[in-house]
């Protein structure tokens, strides 16, 4: 296994955690589940960076994960470009 593969895998895993967090936000009754708290603990600090820039529209529609996914992809590309 090379370093580029490991970095790509880590970015994909974190992207999946963000996606899972988005899905969990649609089900408030699951917020107290230990898996939901685990995901929120690791993902919310990153998403909160973007929520400060893009607060939820109308207090309900949170589009900050779109920007978070975009920045994550850019960071991955930069890192992979540096090591190749």
Steps between C-alpha positions, in 0.01 A plus 500: 500500500637839409452832674272642230258210544493544878435874472223443245341235723506733802335781304233264367432369851464855637272591210283202586485615863382843382238337280387281790475811720277667241270198490491484881392865516175401328412272793514699825394198705834334413716787627547339840618167354867430579590462131338836415690666786826341378448633147396844625805520727738454205306677225330799665820697577587489129145583389477783754781680316273523198182563697658826617548599135166364377239496776196282435257662258177588675644330807423162346693428180868444574705521180836522677576128434516578128784743562655256749503222237651737244780613734568141601542400134731797435714412803522140385606608152765731641639232731503236230665744261774571753587136558489385137 
